Amino acid sequence: MIGLALAADAAQQPSALMQYAPLALILVFFYLLIMRPQQKKFKEHQNLLSELKPGDKVLLSSGIAGKITKTGEKFFTVEIARNVEIQVERNAVAARNAE
């Protein structure tokens, strides 16, 4: 009798593939909705930084707007007011200002 009950339980076990299917779906969902758009945004930002040149108006991540006067390997020099220049890291540039 006990052997028959154990055989019935073993027959109802889902396959290993079906056990991991929900986890696989969650991972695919996570990739499509979170990882892929974030990678696309990162690539666009890197392209923006590589295209900046002196004379471009930019908006910094701190909210300060200014004009690039010098470019370097790791830093930009940005004029934020007449005769006031600051040096900022390349990643501090949030966007190109259209004004």
BELZI-V718533 format. One record per residue. SS is DSSP state (alpha for helix, beta for strand, coil for the rest). PSI is psi in degrees with one decimal (* if undefined). D_CENTER is the distance of its C-alpha to the mean C-alpha in Angstrom with 2 decimals. Layout:
<<SS PSI D_CENTER> <SS PSI D_CENTER>>
//
This chain:
<<coil -42.7 59.35> <alpha -39.0 56.51> <alpha -38.3 55.71> <alpha -39.0 55.44> <alpha -41.1 52.96> <alpha -37.0 50.76> <alpha -36.9 50.86> <alpha -39.7 49.77> <alpha -40.6 46.74> <alpha -32.8 45.75> <alpha -24.3 46.02> <coil -1.2 43.56> <coil 128.7 40.72> <coil 157.2 37.72> <coil 162.9 36.66> <alpha -35.4 33.92> <alpha -42.1 31.79> <alpha -25.8 32.15> <alpha -35.1 31.29> <alpha -3.9 27.86> <alpha -45.2 27.09> <alpha -38.5 25.54> <alpha -42.3 23.23> <alpha -41.0 22.19> <alpha -39.0 21.63> <alpha -41.8 19.43> <alpha -41.4 17.26> <alpha -43.8 17.09> <alpha -45.8 16.37> <alpha -44.6 13.50> <alpha -47.3 11.97> <alpha -36.1 12.73> <alpha -21.1 11.68> <alpha -55.6 8.56> <alpha -47.4 7.19> <alpha -46.9 8.11> <alpha -34.9 6.89> <alpha -40.1 3.13> <alpha -38.8 4.69> <alpha -43.7 6.92> <alpha -39.5 5.52> <alpha -43.6 4.81> <alpha -40.7 8.24> <alpha -40.5 9.75> <alpha -40.7 9.32> <alpha -40.0 10.84> <alpha -41.8 13.49> <alpha -46.6 14.29> <alpha -36.7 14.91> <alpha -24.3 17.05> <alpha -10.9 19.09> <coil 142.7 20.06> <coil 165.1 23.74> <coil 138.1 26.45> <coil -17.5 27.52> <coil 137.8 24.16> <beta 133.2 23.64> <beta 160.0 20.31> <beta 124.5 18.91> <beta 160.7 17.68> <coil -18.2 15.31> <coil -8.0 18.65> <coil -1.2 20.01> <coil 134.9 22.42> <beta 144.6 23.13> <beta -173.1 24.87> <beta 133.0 25.74> <beta 129.3 24.77> <beta -31.9 28.01> <beta 145.6 27.08> <beta 147.3 24.22> <coil -175.6 23.92> <coil -44.3 22.01> <coil -16.6 20.05> <beta 154.0 21.25> <beta 148.3 22.17> <beta 122.9 25.37> <beta 129.0 25.08> <beta 117.3 28.24> <beta -16.6 27.86> <beta 171.7 31.59> <coil 123.4 34.71> <coil 21.8 35.21> <beta 109.0 32.33> <beta 141.8 29.62> <beta 153.8 26.82> <beta 129.0 24.72> <beta 151.5 20.98> <beta 149.9 18.28> <alpha -40.0 16.30> <alpha -9.3 12.96> <alpha -13.3 15.01> <beta 119.3 15.23> <beta -38.7 13.26> <beta 160.9 15.07> <beta 131.2 18.23> <coil 131.7 21.09> <coil -8.5 23.25> <coil * 26.39>>
//
